[in-house]
């Protein structure tokens, strides 16, 4: 092993040892009202998803935001399909960006993937 190779190997080890840890967290809890009836979709892959929207009040009490919610697991899909418009719920989950092919090209949107849905 040449001295240049040893030096490069040492630099690689130091880089790995001193790499900054990842402190990111994608964990969401929301409370709001269901805006309408949830819709079940079967994707081309055969996967099923139930989608609905949740209305949440802004912290400044100046308005509301309507957020897209997706339920993928069998349990969360069942819960979502039983929801009624204007019902108050709490969800926990994570934010995801979904991509698909649209007639105009690649499309995407952000949505909350609900892992737990509870009535309040």
N, C-alpha and C positions, 0 to 999 in steps of 0.2 A: 504494500500500500504506500503510495507516494505521500509526501508531506502535504500537498495540495488536497488530496483526497481525505486525509485525516482532518485537516482544517475544516473542510466542507462538512464532514460528518459531525464534527464537534459543533459547528454553527447550527446544523439541523437539530441536534439534540437540545441545544440551548433554546432554540425557537419553540420547540414543542414544550419544554419545561416552563417557559415564561409566557406562553400564549394566554391572552386575557380570557377569563372564564365568561361564559354566556349566562347573563342574569335575566334574559328575556322571559316573559310570562304571557301566555295567551289564555286568560281565564276571565270569563265574563259572567256577571250576574245582572239580570234585568228584571224589573217589575213593570208591568203595564197592562193595557187592555188589548184584547184580540180585536183586530180590525174587521175581520170577516171570516167566512168559512174556510177551513184548511183544505188544500187540494193535494191529492195523492197523484204522483207521476211515476211512470215506469220509464227509465232511461234506456237508450239503445243498448247499453251493456247488460240490461236486465235488472239492474239495481232499482230499488224503490226509494222514493223520498216523499215526504209530506212537507209542503211549504205553506206558510201563512205569514201574516204581518202583525207586528206588535207596535202599539202606539205608546210612546213614552214621553213624559213631560220633560222639557229642558230644565236644567237647574235654575236658570234665571226666571223661570215661570213665564217666559215670553212666548212660548209656543210649544209645539210638539214635534217629535220626529217619528216617522214610521219606518221600522226596521224589518228587513227580510229575515225570516227564521226558517231554517231547514231542520227536519227531524229525520235521521237516517236509520237509527237502530229500531228494531221491531217494537220495543217498549215505548220509545219516544214517538214513533209514528202512530201507535194506538192512542197515546195521550193526546197528540195533536189533533187527530181526527175526531176526538170527543169534545173539543173546545167549541164554545159558542161565541158569536160576535158580542163585543162589549164585556166579556168575562175578564176579570182580573186574574192574572197569573204571574208566576215567577219562573224564570228559566235560568239555568246555568249551562255554560258551554264555552265555545271558543269562536273567534272570528276567522273566517276563511274566504279566500278569493276563488271563485269558480270560473272556469274557462270552458267554452263550447264553440262549435262551429255554427255560425249564423249565416243567413243568405248573403250578408254584406262582408263576411270574413270572420276572423276570430273575435269573439265577444267575451266579456267578463263582467262580474259583479261581486260585490262583497256581501256576505251574509253571515248570520250567526248560526252556528251548528249547535242545536240544543241537545244536550245529553240528559238533562233532567227538566221536566215540566211539572209544575205544581200549581194548583188553584190556591188563591189566597182570599 
